[in-house]
Amino acid sequence: MITLKKYGLTAIIAVIFAFNGLSQELDRGSVVAKNAELKKVGEGYTFTEGPAVHRNGDIYFTDQPNDKIFKWSATRDEVTLFKEGGKRSNGMYFDRKDILISCADEENQLIAIDDKGEMKILIENYKGKKLNGPNDVWIAPNGGMYLTDPLYKRPWWTGRSQEMEQDGEHLYYLAPDKIQFFRVDEKLVKPNGLVGTPDGKKLYVADIGDKKTYVYDIEEDGYLKNRKVFCEMGSDGMTIDNKGNVYITGKGVTVFNPKGEQIAHIPMKEGWTSNVVFGGTERKTLFITAMDAVYTLEMKVRGVW
């Protein structure tokens, strides 16, 4: 997650303002539905993040500085408050049992939230030292979880050091048994968004600090191999569609085909987008978190789960 300096996180104001001259017309490519337009479905937040799709098509997202989790209803097309006080949840993802897995950086933890809002801590340290601040999570078909752990200093970290305890900003894996927890890439600058293919064979990870997105082959034990540059662009949050196209956020939403070729771009008047996911009852609604608002856009393609 990236937000403004007034909230204590990394400031990218100059970058955001650099995007103000973007055309507001959609570069539809082959992914956006005919005559579709961006629709604002919620506003008035401080900074939106972490959209996660439930099996019924509803989208849960966070207003992280205000420590709230909201739900957009796929059938009613309206936003309601799901939970207040979610340990400053950031990136989120639903597991196969409809448990919401959340990167909660109030205490630098990975947590699980059930449908009643009850929370359980899954991970709170690595080798006895606090994580930097889990940022985004993706769950493989076997239940293993990949999470990024960059350092963004938080204003709510009071009474303790704001410096990292780990030796860098790394990519981690929590095995399906929820016991084995280890690093799978220690050579990233600032890993952020990530998403995998529905067959569990490939993982895409954005290194926003190095302005690159990588693709890996996933091994059976959760380790990664054959890291390659997928595109010369970093990302905050990411998603993937049923054609294998990868959606990268930051300067609007940029879409790349499986070969790493750009095929579409969706500009946003806010300039900066933090995350994106497919939702709706048919998984054909692209849900975008953009600064203080959230949007939907109808698509030709579908999301995967």
Contacts in CASP RR format, 6 or more apart in sequence:
PFRMAT RR
TARGET T0000
AUTHOR 0000-0000-0000
METHOD contacts of the structure
MODEL  1
MITLKKYGLTAIIAVIFAFNGLSQELDRGSVVAKNAELKKVGEGYTFTEG
PAVHRNGDIYFTDQPNDKIFKWSATRDEVTLFKEGGKRSNGMYFDRKDIL
ISCADEENQLIAIDDKGEMKILIENYKGKKLNGPNDVWIAPNGGMYLTDP
LYKRPWWTGRSQEMEQDGEHLYYLAPDKIQFFRVDEKLVKPNGLVGTPDG
KKLYVADIGDKKTYVYDIEEDGYLKNRKVFCEMGSDGMTIDNKGNVYITG
KGVTVFNPKGEQIAHIPMKEGWTSNVVFGGTERKTLFITAMDAVYTLEMK
VRGVW
1 9 0 8 1.000
1 47 0 8 1.000
1 49 0 8 1.000
1 50 0 8 1.000
1 64 0 8 1.000
1 90 0 8 1.000
1 91 0 8 1.000
1 135 0 8 1.000
1 152 0 8 1.000
1 192 0 8 1.000
1 236 0 8 1.000
1 274 0 8 1.000
2 9 0 8 1.000
2 10 0 8 1.000
2 12 0 8 1.000
2 152 0 8 1.000
2 192 0 8 1.000
2 208 0 8 1.000
2 236 0 8 1.000
2 272 0 8 1.000
2 274 0 8 1.000
3 9 0 8 1.000
3 10 0 8 1.000
3 47 0 8 1.000
3 64 0 8 1.000
3 65 0 8 1.000
3 274 0 8 1.000
4 11 0 8 1.000
4 13 0 8 1.000
4 47 0 8 1.000
5 11 0 8 1.000
5 13 0 8 1.000
7 46 0 8 1.000
7 47 0 8 1.000
7 65 0 8 1.000
7 155 0 8 1.000
8 153 0 8 1.000
8 154 0 8 1.000
8 155 0 8 1.000
9 152 0 8 1.000
9 153 0 8 1.000
9 154 0 8 1.000
10 152 0 8 1.000
12 272 0 8 1.000
15 272 0 8 1.000
16 271 0 8 1.000
16 272 0 8 1.000
19 251 0 8 1.000
19 252 0 8 1.000
19 267 0 8 1.000
19 271 0 8 1.000
19 272 0 8 1.000
20 271 0 8 1.000
22 251 0 8 1.000
22 252 0 8 1.000
22 267 0 8 1.000
22 271 0 8 1.000
23 267 0 8 1.000
24 267 0 8 1.000
24 269 0 8 1.000
25 267 0 8 1.000
26 32 0 8 1.000
26 36 0 8 1.000
26 37 0 8 1.000
26 38 0 8 1.000
26 266 0 8 1.000
26 267 0 8 1.000
27 264 0 8 1.000
27 265 0 8 1.000
27 266 0 8 1.000
27 267 0 8 1.000
28 36 0 8 1.000
28 264 0 8 1.000
29 255 0 8 1.000
29 263 0 8 1.000
29 264 0 8 1.000
30 263 0 8 1.000
30 264 0 8 1.000
30 300 0 8 1.000
31 241 0 8 1.000
31 243 0 8 1.000
31 245 0 8 1.000
31 255 0 8 1.000
31 263 0 8 1.000
31 264 0 8 1.000
31 299 0 8 1.000
31 300 0 8 1.000
31 301 0 8 1.000
32 264 0 8 1.000
32 266 0 8 1.000
32 297 0 8 1.000
32 298 0 8 1.000
32 299 0 8 1.000
32 300 0 8 1.000
33 284 0 8 1.000
33 298 0 8 1.000
33 299 0 8 1.000
33 300 0 8 1.000
34 300 0 8 1.000
36 297 0 8 1.000
36 298 0 8 1.000
36 299 0 8 1.000
37 297 0 8 1.000
38 266 0 8 1.000
38 268 0 8 1.000
38 288 0 8 1.000
38 295 0 8 1.000
38 296 0 8 1.000
38 297 0 8 1.000
39 295 0 8 1.000
39 296 0 8 1.000
39 297 0 8 1.000
40 293 0 8 1.000
40 294 0 8 1.000
40 295 0 8 1.000
41 72 0 8 1.000
41 77 0 8 1.000
41 78 0 8 1.000
41 79 0 8 1.000
41 294 0 8 1.000
41 295 0 8 1.000
41 296 0 8 1.000
42 79 0 8 1.000
42 293 0 8 1.000
42 294 0 8 1.000
43 292 0 8 1.000
43 293 0 8 1.000
43 294 0 8 1.000
44 292 0 8 1.000
44 293 0 8 1.000
45 63 0 8 1.000
45 66 0 8 1.000
45 292 0 8 1.000
45 293 0 8 1.000
45 294 0 8 1.000
46 63 0 8 1.000
46 64 0 8 1.000
46 65 0 8 1.000
46 66 0 8 1.000
46 292 0 8 1.000
47 63 0 8 1.000
47 64 0 8 1.000
47 65 0 8 1.000
47 274 0 8 1.000
47 291 0 8 1.000
47 292 0 8 1.000
48 61 0 8 1.000
48 62 0 8 1.000
48 63 0 8 1.000
48 64 0 8 1.000
48 274 0 8 1.000
48 275 0 8 1.000
48 289 0 8 1.000
48 290 0 8 1.000
48 291 0 8 1.000
48 292 0 8 1.000
48 293 0 8 1.000
48 294 0 8 1.000
49 61 0 8 1.000
49 62 0 8 1.000
49 63 0 8 1.000
49 64 0 8 1.000
49 90 0 8 1.000
49 91 0 8 1.000
49 274 0 8 1.000
49 275 0 8 1.000
49 289 0 8 1.000
50 61 0 8 1.000
50 62 0 8 1.000
50 89 0 8 1.000
50 90 0 8 1.000
50 91 0 8 1.000
50 92 0 8 1.000
50 136 0 8 1.000
50 237 0 8 1.000
50 274 0 8 1.000
50 275 0 8 1.000
50 277 0 8 1.000
50 289 0 8 1.000
51 59 0 8 1.000
51 60 0 8 1.000
51 61 0 8 1.000
51 92 0 8 1.000
51 275 0 8 1.000
51 276 0 8 1.000
51 277 0 8 1.000
51 287 0 8 1.000
51 288 0 8 1.000
51 289 0 8 1.000
51 294 0 8 1.000
52 59 0 8 1.000
52 60 0 8 1.000
52 61 0 8 1.000
52 91 0 8 1.000
52 92 0 8 1.000
52 93 0 8 1.000
52 94 0 8 1.000
52 100 0 8 1.000
52 277 0 8 1.000
53 59 0 8 1.000
53 94 0 8 1.000
53 277 0 8 1.000
53 278 0 8 1.000
53 279 0 8 1.000
53 280 0 8 1.000
53 283 0 8 1.000
53 287 0 8 1.000
53 305 0 8 1.000
54 60 0 8 1.000
54 94 0 8 1.000
54 98 0 8 1.000
55 94 0 8 1.000
55 98 0 8 1.000
55 305 0 8 1.000
56 74 0 8 1.000
56 281 0 8 1.000
57 74 0 8 1.000
57 279 0 8 1.000
57 280 0 8 1.000
57 281 0 8 1.000
57 283 0 8 1.000
58 71 0 8 1.000
58 72 0 8 1.000
58 73 0 8 1.000
58 74 0 8 1.000
58 279 0 8 1.000
58 280 0 8 1.000
59 71 0 8 1.000
59 72 0 8 1.000
59 74 0 8 1.000
59 277 0 8 1.000
59 279 0 8 1.000
59 280 0 8 1.000
59 287 0 8 1.000
60 69 0 8 1.000
60 70 0 8 1.000
60 71 0 8 1.000
60 72 0 8 1.000
60 82 0 8 1.000
60 92 0 8 1.000
60 94 0 8 1.000
60 100 0 8 1.000
61 69 0 8 1.000
61 70 0 8 1.000
61 72 0 8 1.000
61 92 0 8 1.000
61 275 0 8 1.000
61 287 0 8 1.000
61 289 0 8 1.000
61 294 0 8 1.000
62 68 0 8 1.000
62 69 0 8 1.000
62 70 0 8 1.000
62 89 0 8 1.000
62 90 0 8 1.000
62 91 0 8 1.000
62 92 0 8 1.000
63 70 0 8 1.000
64 88 0 8 1.000
64 89 0 8 1.000
64 90 0 8 1.000
67 84 0 8 1.000
67 85 0 8 1.000
67 86 0 8 1.000
67 87 0 8 1.000
67 88 0 8 1.000
67 89 0 8 1.000
67 106 0 8 1.000
68 81 0 8 1.000
68 83 0 8 1.000
68 84 0 8 1.000
68 85 0 8 1.000
68 86 0 8 1.000
69 81 0 8 1.000
69 82 0 8 1.000
69 83 0 8 1.000
69 84 0 8 1.000
69 85 0 8 1.000
69 86 0 8 1.000
69 89 0 8 1.000
69 92 0 8 1.000
69 100 0 8 1.000
69 113 0 8 1.000
70 79 0 8 1.000
70 80 0 8 1.000
70 81 0 8 1.000
70 82 0 8 1.000
71 79 0 8 1.000
71 80 0 8 1.000
71 81 0 8 1.000
71 82 0 8 1.000
72 78 0 8 1.000
72 79 0 8 1.000
72 287 0 8 1.000
72 294 0 8 1.000
72 296 0 8 1.000
73 79 0 8 1.000
73 80 0 8 1.000
74 279 0 8 1.000
74 280 0 8 1.000
74 281 0 8 1.000
74 285 0 8 1.000
75 281 0 8 1.000
77 296 0 8 1.000
79 294 0 8 1.000
82 117 0 8 1.000
83 113 0 8 1.000
83 117 0 8 1.000
86 102 0 8 1.000
86 104 0 8 1.000
86 106 0 8 1.000
86 111 0 8 1.000
86 113 0 8 1.000
86 119 0 8 1.000
87 102 0 8 1.000
87 104 0 8 1.000
87 105 0 8 1.000
87 106 0 8 1.000
87 107 0 8 1.000
87 109 0 8 1.000
87 111 0 8 1.000
87 119 0 8 1.000
88 104 0 8 1.000
88 105 0 8 1.000
88 106 0 8 1.000
88 154 0 8 1.000
88 156 0 8 1.000
89 102 0 8 1.000
89 103 0 8 1.000
89 104 0 8 1.000
89 111 0 8 1.000
89 113 0 8 1.000
90 102 0 8 1.000
90 103 0 8 1.000
90 104 0 8 1.000
90 105 0 8 1.000
90 134 0 8 1.000
90 135 0 8 1.000
90 136 0 8 1.000
91 102 0 8 1.000
91 103 0 8 1.000
91 135 0 8 1.000
91 136 0 8 1.000
91 137 0 8 1.000
91 275 0 8 1.000
92 100 0 8 1.000
92 101 0 8 1.000
92 102 0 8 1.000
92 103 0 8 1.000
92 137 0 8 1.000
93 100 0 8 1.000
93 101 0 8 1.000
93 137 0 8 1.000
93 138 0 8 1.000
93 139 0 8 1.000
93 145 0 8 1.000
94 100 0 8 1.000
94 101 0 8 1.000
94 139 0 8 1.000
95 101 0 8 1.000
95 112 0 8 1.000
95 139 0 8 1.000
95 143 0 8 1.000
96 139 0 8 1.000
96 143 0 8 1.000
98 115 0 8 1.000
99 112 0 8 1.000
99 113 0 8 1.000
99 114 0 8 1.000
100 112 0 8 1.000
100 113 0 8 1.000
100 114 0 8 1.000
101 110 0 8 1.000
101 111 0 8 1.000
101 112 0 8 1.000
101 113 0 8 1.000
101 122 0 8 1.000
101 137 0 8 1.000
101 139 0 8 1.000
101 145 0 8 1.000
102 110 0 8 1.000
102 111 0 8 1.000
102 112 0 8 1.000
102 113 0 8 1.000
102 137 0 8 1.000
103 110 0 8 1.000
103 133 0 8 1.000
103 134 0 8 1.000
103 135 0 8 1.000
103 136 0 8 1.000
103 137 0 8 1.000
103 147 0 8 1.000
104 110 0 8 1.000
104 111 0 8 1.000
104 134 0 8 1.000
105 133 0 8 1.000
105 134 0 8 1.000
105 135 0 8 1.000
105 152 0 8 1.000
105 154 0 8 1.000
106 154 0 8 1.000
106 156 0 8 1.000
107 124 0 8 1.000
107 130 0 8 1.000
108 124 0 8 1.000
108 125 0 8 1.000
108 130 0 8 1.000
108 131 0 8 1.000
108 132 0 8 1.000
108 133 0 8 1.000
108 134 0 8 1.000
109 121 0 8 1.000
109 122 0 8 1.000
109 123 0 8 1.000
109 124 0 8 1.000
109 131 0 8 1.000
109 134 0 8 1.000
110 121 0 8 1.000
110 122 0 8 1.000
110 123 0 8 1.000
110 124 0 8 1.000
110 134 0 8 1.000
110 137 0 8 1.000
110 145 0 8 1.000
110 147 0 8 1.000
110 174 0 8 1.000
111 119 0 8 1.000
111 120 0 8 1.000
111 121 0 8 1.000
111 122 0 8 1.000
112 119 0 8 1.000
112 120 0 8 1.000
112 122 0 8 1.000
113 119 0 8 1.000
113 120 0 8 1.000
114 120 0 8 1.000
122 174 0 8 1.000
122 178 0 8 1.000
123 131 0 8 1.000
123 134 0 8 1.000
123 174 0 8 1.000
123 181 0 8 1.000
124 130 0 8 1.000
124 131 0 8 1.000
125 131 0 8 1.000
126 166 0 8 1.000
126 172 0 8 1.000
126 181 0 8 1.000
126 183 0 8 1.000
129 165 0 8 1.000
129 166 0 8 1.000
130 165 0 8 1.000
130 166 0 8 1.000
131 149 0 8 1.000
131 166 0 8 1.000
131 172 0 8 1.000
132 149 0 8 1.000
132 150 0 8 1.000
132 151 0 8 1.000
132 164 0 8 1.000
132 165 0 8 1.000
132 166 0 8 1.000
132 168 0 8 1.000
132 169 0 8 1.000
133 149 0 8 1.000
133 150 0 8 1.000
133 151 0 8 1.000
133 152 0 8 1.000
134 147 0 8 1.000
134 148 0 8 1.000
134 149 0 8 1.000
135 147 0 8 1.000
135 148 0 8 1.000
135 149 0 8 1.000
135 150 0 8 1.000
135 152 0 8 1.000
135 191 0 8 1.000
135 192 0 8 1.000
135 193 0 8 1.000
136 147 0 8 1.000
136 148 0 8 1.000
136 192 0 8 1.000
136 193 0 8 1.000
136 194 0 8 1.000
136 237 0 8 1.000
136 238 0 8 1.000
136 275 0 8 1.000
137 145 0 8 1.000
137 146 0 8 1.000
137 147 0 8 1.000
137 148 0 8 1.000
137 194 0 8 1.000
138 145 0 8 1.000
138 146 0 8 1.000
138 147 0 8 1.000
138 194 0 8 1.000
138 195 0 8 1.000
138 196 0 8 1.000
138 203 0 8 1.000
139 145 0 8 1.000
139 146 0 8 1.000
140 146 0 8 1.000
140 196 0 8 1.000
140 200 0 8 1.000
140 218 0 8 1.000
140 222 0 8 1.000
141 198 0 8 1.000
141 199 0 8 1.000
141 200 0 8 1.000
142 176 0 8 1.000
142 200 0 8 1.000
143 176 0 8 1.000
144 173 0 8 1.000
144 174 0 8 1.000
144 175 0 8 1.000
144 176 0 8 1.000
144 222 0 8 1.000
145 173 0 8 1.000
145 174 0 8 1.000
146 171 0 8 1.000
146 172 0 8 1.000
146 173 0 8 1.000
146 184 0 8 1.000
146 194 0 8 1.000
146 196 0 8 1.000
146 203 0 8 1.000
146 205 0 8 1.000
147 171 0 8 1.000
147 172 0 8 1.000
147 173 0 8 1.000
147 174 0 8 1.000
147 194 0 8 1.000
148 169 0 8 1.000
148 171 0 8 1.000
148 172 0 8 1.000
148 191 0 8 1.000
148 192 0 8 1.000
148 193 0 8 1.000
148 194 0 8 1.000
148 205 0 8 1.000
149 166 0 8 1.000
149 169 0 8 1.000
149 170 0 8 1.000
149 171 0 8 1.000
149 172 0 8 1.000
149 191 0 8 1.000
150 169 0 8 1.000
150 190 0 8 1.000
150 191 0 8 1.000
150 192 0 8 1.000
150 208 0 8 1.000
151 164 0 8 1.000
151 168 0 8 1.000
151 169 0 8 1.000
151 190 0 8 1.000
153 162 0 8 1.000
154 162 0 8 1.000
168 186 0 8 1.000
169 188 0 8 1.000
169 189 0 8 1.000
169 190 0 8 1.000
169 191 0 8 1.000
170 183 0 8 1.000
170 185 0 8 1.000
170 186 0 8 1.000
170 188 0 8 1.000
170 191 0 8 1.000
171 183 0 8 1.000
171 184 0 8 1.000
171 185 0 8 1.000
171 186 0 8 1.000
171 188 0 8 1.000
171 191 0 8 1.000
171 194 0 8 1.000
171 205 0 8 1.000
171 224 0 8 1.000
172 181 0 8 1.000
172 182 0 8 1.000
172 183 0 8 1.000
172 184 0 8 1.000
173 180 0 8 1.000
173 181 0 8 1.000
173 182 0 8 1.000
173 183 0 8 1.000
173 184 0 8 1.000
173 222 0 8 1.000
173 223 0 8 1.000
174 180 0 8 1.000
174 181 0 8 1.000
175 181 0 8 1.000
175 222 0 8 1.000
184 222 0 8 1.000
184 223 0 8 1.000
184 224 0 8 1.000
185 191 0 8 1.000
185 205 0 8 1.000
185 216 0 8 1.000
185 224 0 8 1.000
185 227 0 8 1.000
188 205 0 8 1.000
188 207 0 8 1.000
188 210 0 8 1.000
189 207 0 8 1.000
189 209 0 8 1.000
189 210 0 8 1.000
190 207 0 8 1.000
190 208 0 8 1.000
190 209 0 8 1.000
190 210 0 8 1.000
191 205 0 8 1.000
191 206 0 8 1.000
191 207 0 8 1.000
191 208 0 8 1.000
192 206 0 8 1.000
192 207 0 8 1.000
192 208 0 8 1.000
192 209 0 8 1.000
192 234 0 8 1.000
192 235 0 8 1.000
192 236 0 8 1.000
192 237 0 8 1.000
193 205 0 8 1.000
193 206 0 8 1.000
193 208 0 8 1.000
193 235 0 8 1.000
193 236 0 8 1.000
193 237 0 8 1.000
193 238 0 8 1.000
193 275 0 8 1.000
194 203 0 8 1.000
194 204 0 8 1.000
194 205 0 8 1.000
194 206 0 8 1.000
194 237 0 8 1.000
194 238 0 8 1.000
195 203 0 8 1.000
195 204 0 8 1.000
195 237 0 8 1.000
195 238 0 8 1.000
195 239 0 8 1.000
195 240 0 8 1.000
195 246 0 8 1.000
196 202 0 8 1.000
196 203 0 8 1.000
196 204 0 8 1.000
196 218 0 8 1.000
196 240 0 8 1.000
197 203 0 8 1.000
197 240 0 8 1.000
197 244 0 8 1.000
197 304 0 8 1.000
198 240 0 8 1.000
198 304 0 8 1.000
198 305 0 8 1.000
200 218 0 8 1.000
201 217 0 8 1.000
201 218 0 8 1.000
202 215 0 8 1.000
202 216 0 8 1.000
202 217 0 8 1.000
202 218 0 8 1.000
203 215 0 8 1.000
203 216 0 8 1.000
203 218 0 8 1.000
203 224 0 8 1.000
204 213 0 8 1.000
204 214 0 8 1.000
204 215 0 8 1.000
204 216 0 8 1.000
204 230 0 8 1.000
204 238 0 8 1.000
204 240 0 8 1.000
204 246 0 8 1.000
205 213 0 8 1.000
205 214 0 8 1.000
205 215 0 8 1.000
205 216 0 8 1.000
206 212 0 8 1.000
206 213 0 8 1.000
206 214 0 8 1.000
206 233 0 8 1.000
206 234 0 8 1.000
206 235 0 8 1.000
206 236 0 8 1.000
206 237 0 8 1.000
206 238 0 8 1.000
206 248 0 8 1.000
207 213 0 8 1.000
207 214 0 8 1.000
207 234 0 8 1.000
208 234 0 8 1.000
208 235 0 8 1.000
208 236 0 8 1.000
209 234 0 8 1.000
210 234 0 8 1.000
211 232 0 8 1.000
211 233 0 8 1.000
211 234 0 8 1.000
212 229 0 8 1.000
212 230 0 8 1.000
212 231 0 8 1.000
212 232 0 8 1.000
212 233 0 8 1.000
212 234 0 8 1.000
213 229 0 8 1.000
213 230 0 8 1.000
213 231 0 8 1.000
213 233 0 8 1.000
213 234 0 8 1.000
213 235 0 8 1.000
213 238 0 8 1.000
213 246 0 8 1.000
213 248 0 8 1.000
214 227 0 8 1.000
214 228 0 8 1.000
214 229 0 8 1.000
214 230 0 8 1.000
215 227 0 8 1.000
215 228 0 8 1.000
215 230 0 8 1.000
216 224 0 8 1.000
216 225 0 8 1.000
216 226 0 8 1.000
216 227 0 8 1.000
216 228 0 8 1.000
217 224 0 8 1.000
217 225 0 8 1.000
217 226 0 8 1.000
218 224 0 8 1.000
219 225 0 8 1.000
230 246 0 8 1.000
230 256 0 8 1.000
230 260 0 8 1.000
231 246 0 8 1.000
231 248 0 8 1.000
231 256 0 8 1.000
231 260 0 8 1.000
231 262 0 8 1.000
233 248 0 8 1.000
233 254 0 8 1.000
234 248 0 8 1.000
235 248 0 8 1.000
235 249 0 8 1.000
235 250 0 8 1.000
236 249 0 8 1.000
236 250 0 8 1.000
236 272 0 8 1.000
236 273 0 8 1.000
236 274 0 8 1.000
236 275 0 8 1.000
237 248 0 8 1.000
237 249 0 8 1.000
237 274 0 8 1.000
237 275 0 8 1.000
237 276 0 8 1.000
238 246 0 8 1.000
238 247 0 8 1.000
238 248 0 8 1.000
238 249 0 8 1.000
238 275 0 8 1.000
238 276 0 8 1.000
239 246 0 8 1.000
239 247 0 8 1.000
239 276 0 8 1.000
239 277 0 8 1.000
239 278 0 8 1.000
239 303 0 8 1.000
240 246 0 8 1.000
240 247 0 8 1.000
240 303 0 8 1.000
240 304 0 8 1.000
241 247 0 8 1.000
241 278 0 8 1.000
241 299 0 8 1.000
241 301 0 8 1.000
241 302 0 8 1.000
241 303 0 8 1.000
241 304 0 8 1.000
242 301 0 8 1.000
242 302 0 8 1.000
242 303 0 8 1.000
242 304 0 8 1.000
243 257 0 8 1.000
243 258 0 8 1.000
243 301 0 8 1.000
244 257 0 8 1.000
244 258 0 8 1.000
245 255 0 8 1.000
245 256 0 8 1.000
245 257 0 8 1.000
245 258 0 8 1.000
245 263 0 8 1.000
245 301 0 8 1.000
246 255 0 8 1.000
246 256 0 8 1.000
246 258 0 8 1.000
246 260 0 8 1.000
247 253 0 8 1.000
247 254 0 8 1.000
247 255 0 8 1.000
247 276 0 8 1.000
247 286 0 8 1.000
248 254 0 8 1.000
248 255 0 8 1.000
248 256 0 8 1.000
249 273 0 8 1.000
249 274 0 8 1.000
249 275 0 8 1.000
249 276 0 8 1.000
249 288 0 8 1.000
250 271 0 8 1.000
250 272 0 8 1.000
250 273 0 8 1.000
250 274 0 8 1.000
251 267 0 8 1.000
251 271 0 8 1.000
251 272 0 8 1.000
251 273 0 8 1.000
252 265 0 8 1.000
252 266 0 8 1.000
252 267 0 8 1.000
252 268 0 8 1.000
252 271 0 8 1.000
252 272 0 8 1.000
252 273 0 8 1.000
252 288 0 8 1.000
252 290 0 8 1.000
253 265 0 8 1.000
253 266 0 8 1.000
253 268 0 8 1.000
253 273 0 8 1.000
253 276 0 8 1.000
253 286 0 8 1.000
253 288 0 8 1.000
254 262 0 8 1.000
254 264 0 8 1.000
254 265 0 8 1.000
254 266 0 8 1.000
255 262 0 8 1.000
255 263 0 8 1.000
255 264 0 8 1.000
255 265 0 8 1.000
255 266 0 8 1.000
256 262 0 8 1.000
256 263 0 8 1.000
257 263 0 8 1.000
266 286 0 8 1.000
266 288 0 8 1.000
266 297 0 8 1.000
268 288 0 8 1.000
268 290 0 8 1.000
268 295 0 8 1.000
270 290 0 8 1.000
270 291 0 8 1.000
270 292 0 8 1.000
270 293 0 8 1.000
271 290 0 8 1.000
271 291 0 8 1.000
272 290 0 8 1.000
272 291 0 8 1.000
273 288 0 8 1.000
273 289 0 8 1.000
273 290 0 8 1.000
274 289 0 8 1.000
274 290 0 8 1.000
274 291 0 8 1.000
275 288 0 8 1.000
275 289 0 8 1.000
276 286 0 8 1.000
276 287 0 8 1.000
276 288 0 8 1.000
276 289 0 8 1.000
277 286 0 8 1.000
277 287 0 8 1.000
278 284 0 8 1.000
278 285 0 8 1.000
278 286 0 8 1.000
278 287 0 8 1.000
278 299 0 8 1.000
278 302 0 8 1.000
278 303 0 8 1.000
278 304 0 8 1.000
279 285 0 8 1.000
279 286 0 8 1.000
279 287 0 8 1.000
279 303 0 8 1.000
282 302 0 8 1.000
283 302 0 8 1.000
283 303 0 8 1.000
283 304 0 8 1.000
283 305 0 8 1.000
284 298 0 8 1.000
284 299 0 8 1.000
284 300 0 8 1.000
284 301 0 8 1.000
284 302 0 8 1.000
284 303 0 8 1.000
285 296 0 8 1.000
285 297 0 8 1.000
285 298 0 8 1.000
285 299 0 8 1.000
286 296 0 8 1.000
286 297 0 8 1.000
286 298 0 8 1.000
286 299 0 8 1.000
287 294 0 8 1.000
287 295 0 8 1.000
287 296 0 8 1.000
288 294 0 8 1.000
288 295 0 8 1.000
288 296 0 8 1.000
288 297 0 8 1.000
END
